[in-house]
Amino acid sequence: MDLGLKDKVIVVTGGAKGIGQGIVNVLAREGALPVVVGRNEADNLKAVEQVAQAGGKAFHITAELTRPEECERAARSVLDHFSDVYGLVNNAGVNDGVGLEKGNYEAFMASLHKNLVHYYLMAHYLLPALKKSKGAIVNIGSKTAETGQGNTSAYAASNGGRNALTREWAVELLKYGIRVNAVIVAECWTPLYEKWIATLPNPKEKLQSIVANIPLEQRMTTAEEIANAVAFLLSNVSSHTTGQLIHVDGGYVHLDRALANT
């Protein structure tokens, strides 16, 4: 299916690794022009080169999105380089384990800047271009907003905020024809996830226990599966879909996990 994304400029924050890189790769295969925005220039360049090797085009901007002024600079740079911007994928963030019992004000606020504030700022600064193109926004969220996880208050709060902003922006931007949706991630295999598993006691057994509780096929979601949903929501193929939280998780959040063992 042709998603109609050819030559459309789409900004992807945190697009150099993991889920973000998967999104960039899928968008490039669809003929879009993804712009990777991330803090590490070497990682950004590697992601762009991977796209080029596959026959696509991608661009990059190095920015530390935890700093509000860097969000504005990144958005201005995009607008300076491209006459039209069609889409924004807010993806950058990290489950940083700032809990209630062991956390503190400074760590909590820093985590909100890592995981939520730049979602608002990037949309705010790119909004004039999105109005012009009648484009689309996709926010990447996490199950933690709905299920909790333990010892990750700031990340859970950020993801609750991402969900709320998705619905709020969908309402506010109706008059401009801008659609806003979210893709909610549960257990997705990425280098960061692999690194986290490795820090746990008996990591192999822990991973097996997680996978066993994913109802559909007892396997992890792939970054490409998340990316496919993102591409669909950005495209006009989903032209009457807005304000939705789409769970791409093999039924992990909403299906009875006992089903995984039947």
N, C-alpha and C positions, 0 to 999 in steps of 0.2 A: 504494500500500500504506500502510495506517495503521500507523505504528510504535508507537503507544500511548504517545507521549511527552507528550500533552496535559497541561498544568498541572504538569509535573514540573520542579522546580528543578534546574538544571544549571550548575555553576560552570565557567567557561572562562577560564583564565589567558591573558593576552595576547590577549584577545578583541576588541580594538579595531581591529586591522589585519590584513591579509594572510590567512593560513590561519585564524587565530583568528576574524577577522571573518566569513569564509566559514562557519565552524562555527556561530557565533552566528546568522547569517542562516538557515541551514538548520534549526537547532533551533527557531527562532521560527516558521518556516513550518510545522513539525510541531506547533505549539501548545505547545511547551515554554516554560519561563520561564528563559532563559539569564541568568546573572549574569556580566558582564564584570569581570574583575579585571586592572587594568593601572596603569602608573605615571603616565600622563598623563591628567588629568581631562578636558581638552578632547577628546582622542581618544575617551575612553570615552563621553562625552556624545554625540559625533557618531555613534558606532556604535549607541547606544541610540536615537537619533533616527531613524536609517536603518531600524531595525526597526519603530519606531512608524509611519513613513510607509508601510511595507509592510503595516500592519495587525496587527502582532504586538506582543508585550510583551518588554521586556528591562530589566535593572537593572544597576547598576555600583557598583564599589567601587574607589577609588583607593588603590593600595598599591605600594610599591617592594619587589618580591619578592626582590631580592638581599639584603635585610635580614631575618634570621630573625624578629625581633620584628614586622615588618610582615606576614609570612605568618600569624603567630598572630592579629594584629589583624584581618586580612582574613577569616580563617576565623570568628573570633568574631562579626564583623559579620554574616556570612551567617547564622550560627546564631541570632543575635539577631533577625533580620528574618524568617526563614522557619522554620516549625515542622517542615517536612520538606525534606531535601535528598536528591535521588535520584542525582545524578551529578557526577563531576569529570572535566574534560578538562584535563590538564596540557599546555600548549602553549607558554607563554612561553619565549623564548630567542633567541639570536642566534649565528650563525657568526662569531666575533670574531677569527679568525686568530691565536690564540695558539699558535705553533709550538714545536718543540723547540729548534731552532737559535737562534731570535731571541727566544724567550719567556723568562720568569723565574718564580720561585716566586709572587710577588705576583700577577702577571697570570694565572697558571694557576689559583690558588685563587679569584681573583675570577671567572674564567670558570665554574668549577664552581658558584659561587653564582648566576650568571646562568642556568645551563643545567641544573643537576641538583638542587642542594640543595633548592630550593623545590618540586620535584616531590614529594620525600619529605615535606617539612613540610606542604604543603597536604593531602596524603592523611592524614597523621598527625592533623592538627587537625580534619579533617572526618570522620574515621573513625566517631566515635560516631553521627553522623547517617546515614552510609552503612550502618552495621550495622542501624539501625532500619528503613531503607527497603529493605534488601537491594538496594542500588543497584549502580552500575557505575562503573568508572574506565577512561578511555582516555588513554594516554600518546602524545603525538606524538613520533616519533623521526625520525632522519635516516639515510640510506644511509651516511654517513661512518663509522658504527660498524662497518660490514661491508666497505666498499670502500676506506676511507681517502680522503684528498683531497690531502694535502700542506699543511704549514704551518697546521694547525688541530688540534694535539694535544689541547687542552683540550676543544674541541667534540666531537671524536671520542670522547674518554674519557667525556664527559658522556652521549653517546648510547649508548655501550656500557653505561653505568650505567642509562640509561632502559630498555634492553632487559632487563637483568638484573632490575631492580626489577619490571618487568611480570610476569616469570615467578615471581619470589619472592613478590610480593603475591598472585598468582593462587593459589599454594599456601597461603599463610598465611591468606587470607580465604575459602577454600572453606567452612569451617565456618559462616560467616555468610551464605553465599549471594551474596557479592559477586563479580561477574565483573570481571576485569582484562585488558585487551588493549591493543595498541599499533598505531598506524597509522604506517608508515614512509614518509617522503617522500624522493623523489629530486630531480627537476627540476620544481619547481612555480612557476608564474609568479605573483609577488607584487610589490608596490611595492618591497620590500626587495631582491628578486632583480634587478629592473630597475635599481635604484640600484647594485648590485654590478657588473652587466654594464657599466654606463656608466663605471666606473672602469678598465676594461681597455683595452689597445690594440686598436683595430679592433673595437669592441663588436658591431657588426652581424654581422661575419664570425664572431666567436666564438660568438654566439648561434646562428647558422645551423649551426655545426659541432656544437654540443651537441644541438640539435633533431634533426639528421640521425642521431644515434646513439641515439635513443629508438625501440626496436623497433616499438611499436604506434602507427601513424599518423604517426610522426615529428613529434610535437608535444609541447609542455609539458603537464604535468598542471595542471588548474585547481584553485583553492582549493575550489570547489564539489564537485569529485570527491573530494577529501580529506574534506570535510565530510559528504558522503553516506555514506562508509564509517564515519565517527565516529558518525553518528546511528544507523546500523544496529547497531554494536557496543554502543551505549548501550541500545538497545531490547531488549525481550523477544523480538523476532523472532530475535535471535541468542542465545536463552536457554541453549544448551548449548555456547557458545563462550567459552573463557577461556584465558588464558596464551598467546595467539597474537600473532605479529608479522605484521600484514597489510601487504603492500607495495602501495601504490597509486601505480604509477610507470611504467605502460606497458611493463613488462618490463625496465626499465633495469638493475636490479641483477642479475636472475637469468637473463635470456635473453641469448644470444650477440648482441652488438651488431652483428655482421656481418649479422644478419638485417635490420637497418634498411636495408641497401643492396642487398637482393636484389629 
